[in-house]
Amino acid sequence: MMSTRYSFVILHYNATDDTIECVDSVRKYMAGKDYHIVLVDNASPNGSGPLLREKYGSDNDITLILSDKNLGFSGGNNIGFAYAKQHLS
């Protein structure tokens, strides 16, 4: 288990450009700080989840979770929160 001071959960659904912009913003404002991003694809039907895996799959500051079922806004966020609580705190 890794301990980080700041954990961010970003829920993704279809809007790849918005998700990339959000990740870039977190990285910009958290540069030099102890943080980790949990990026959850909420079963995007446009195939953007695997594109995010290709883009961020080897990045140490991001964990990507590809949900096989759309759990809605709160359910998708809960997946990311549960991961952060179990693995990052």
N, C-alpha and C positions, 0 to 999 in steps of 0.2 A: 504494500500500500504506500502510495506517495502522499505526502502532506503538502498542500498548497494553501497559501493565504487567501487567494481569490479564485473562485470558480465561476465560470460563466456558462450558462446553458443557452444555446441558440437553437431554436426550433426552425427547421427548414421544411417548406412545402412548395415545390415547383419554382420558386422565385430565386434562381441561382445568383443572378446579379446582386440582388438585395442581400443574400446570405454572404456572398464574398465581400461586399461593402461593409457589412457588420463585423465580420472577422477582421478585416483590415483596420477598422476603427478600434476594436479592442486591442489589437496588436500595437497600434500607434500610441494609444493613451496608456497602455500598460507596459510599454518598453522598459526593461530593467527591473520590473517587479515580478514577484512570485505569483504566477497565475496559470490557469489551465482552462481551455475551452472544451466543453462537451457539446458537440454538434449532433443534433438528432434529426435525421430525415424521417418525416412522418409519412412514409410510404408514398412518396411523390409519384403520381402516375406518368409523368413525363420523362422518367428515367434520369432525373437529375441527381439522385442519390449516388449512383455509381460514378457520376462525373465528379462529385465532391470527394469521393474516395480516391479517385485518380489525382485530384488536385492536392488534397490534404493528407492522404494515407500515410506518408512518411514523416509528417511534421510532429515533433515531440511535444508541442504545446496544444495539440488538438487530439481529442478522442472522437471518432465518428461512429455513431450508432445508426444503423439502417434498420428501421422498424419494418416488419413485413405486413403491418396492419396500421391503418390510420386510426389513431386513438383520440383525435380531436386535439384542441389546443392544450387543455389541462393534462390530458393523458400523455401527450408527447413530451411536455415539460416535465411531468413526473418521472418519465424514463430517465431523462437527463439528470434530474435532481437525485434520484436514487443511485445512479452511477457515481455522481460526485460525492454523495454522502458515504458510500461504501468504499470507494477507491481513492478519493482525494482528500479526505479529512483526517 
